[in-house]
Amino acid sequence: MNREATTTDNTVAQNLAEFSSLSEALDYAAAGVTGCNFYDAKGKLSVVLPYGELQRQARVAAGRLLSLDLKRGDHIALVADTHPDFIVLFFACQYIGLVPFAMPIPLNLGSHAIYVQQLKGLLTSGKAKVAIAHKEFISFLEEAAVDNDDLEWLGTPEQLSDITPSERPLEPSRPEEPAYLQFTSGSTRSPQGVVITGKAVMSNLQGITRTGLKVHEGDRCASWLPFYHDMGLVGFVLGPVASQLSVDYQRTRDFAIRPLQWLRLISRNRCTIAFSPPFGYELCARRIRSADLQQLDLSCWRIAGIGAEMLRSSTFKAFAATMAETGFSSNAFLPCYGLAEASLAATFSELDRGLDVMAVDALTMAERGIAVRVQSDNRKVNEIVNCGRALPDHEIMIVDNEGGLLPDLRLGRVLVKGPSLMHGYLDDQESTNRVMLENGWLDTGDLGYLFEQNLYLTGRRKDIIIVNGRNIRAQDLEEIAEGMDGIRMGESSAFDIETGDGGQIVVLVVECRLTESTARQSLVKHLQRKVYEGFGIYCYVDLVEPHTLPRTSSGKLSRVAARKGFTDRVDLAQAIISQAETA
Amino acid sequence: MPASYEEIQEKVITELSKLTSPDAGLTEDSELVTELGLDSFKVLDLLMDIEDEFDISMPVNLLADVHTVRDLATRIHTVVNTPS
């Protein structure tokens, strides 16, 4: 095992994702000296995996998987902790036409039961034939696999390495075959798997490395993003392989506890590219003291990417102000927009420009859906961050609810078109048809407007609540309520409310038949606990009379109406106080 | 650094008392999330203090079964007394 991290400089000429498949990308990278490096909680280097070694191990693991006599295209579920084995197994699948998908690790206190439910849902929806987890997580996986008749093999990477590799030749995944599945929600009932072909992901990686990031020699990545999220997987596992960059990993949990370690890693290894959802920057600004910054030199950090959710410019001003003395340049901020259904990225803002914010009149935006730029005066303004232009060969279009094209500065639904789009949702033609429109357009469900071809995102899908960097589907919260005794499907509604000071509260309104006050109290506590275990967030639970949640004409629950009903009925200040008291 | 269960429990309660209101009535059976209302930031603070104090790294798989102060102290005790 190497004692030193892989170098930033390479011995082969840089090729920016001009490969037809992921295995071809790894074969090219394997000829050089760059690779991945894993750091422990204290920032000490624990494992070094040069791409040559990754290729060798992946091919051996591929031979072992072949011995399991699976069919080409079968799905392999991997519990994706930040560990070299995940990358090895992911690429092993690429060498033999198997389709891996990443499953989360449990991060919340007391989440055992719900985590097992989550895994169960993923194994079933993902139709996994093989499931692999490290020994720390194997017992959860075993619990989740009880009653699962599809699984043909379950074990740890160590157990897999006891299998004698097959002698059969490796037949890598072809560009038009699925390369992997990406699950986009933590739902326990119906997680949705995005099917991404080799061709789609390579096209996205080309756009990201050549145009979005303009990767060049001397670049080096640092990442704490979970391997089971698209940004962590595509952006910081597949991206570095496809552009032969060295990358330094730390575990998500270690970053969350000690965000300073991320900055130390960047400073020490002279990393140039690191991304985070806004939450990560907020965590840094919040948890790092200025005395900690003295040894840091962040002048090397040329791209501080921001993705995955709505941006609030104040977060980044605070981060830049805290980091000013480290040589960090606020021009390094690079907002971008993407979604798993487009492999990862759809738009990138311009490099070296920092945040470009448009101040628009809040009232006109809310009432008429028009972005009217305003200078500073007394009117209430919304600051909307420019997420940049579509990647080459991709297009962005804004449409109204009837699908009619909208002009610049008019708010509507964001559609994306291009070669990076998914093949569809796994075994879910109905959902696929709902988002894959005619002429190759994908309805992202997100809201925004265009100005001079730049995308300004104003809201993510209505049913997604973003708390501390996590995208939580409203229906996943509702499912928790519906899993309780006495609460039926369609009797709860989840949404979030902005509290005006940049904060938010998550609300779960539940129709409740209980009349006795201690029973009602205990239901509230129980629900709050379940939501915390599943999602790590506090939620305000509001119990209402049966049959009082507002419905649409087709009988579906309307979250928009439920939110309005809640704000009309409940004193917001009281809800905030109750949150502050428990928190 | 080996430490007894009692020492660890006392330490956990001391750290927790900094994060919760004085009348929280902390006991071994206090539920961290539902009773004490620790949000995710406070959980991170608590873990950092504990890891620094005992010079350990708490594995995430163990935290999945932590509901009460006792659950947490028991698992810290296990980690502290497991040779690395």
Interface residues (C-beta under 8 A of the other chain):
Chain A: D40 A41 K42 I105 P106 L107 N108 L109 G110 S111 H112 Y115 E136 F137 F140 R253 D254 A256 I257 R258 R286 R287 N468 K525 H526 Q528 R529 Y532 E533 G536 I537 Y538 E581 T582 A583
Chain B: E31 L32 V33 T34 G37 L38 D39 S40 F41 K42 V43 L44 L47 M48 E51 S57 P59 V60 N61 L63 A64 D65 V66 H67 D71
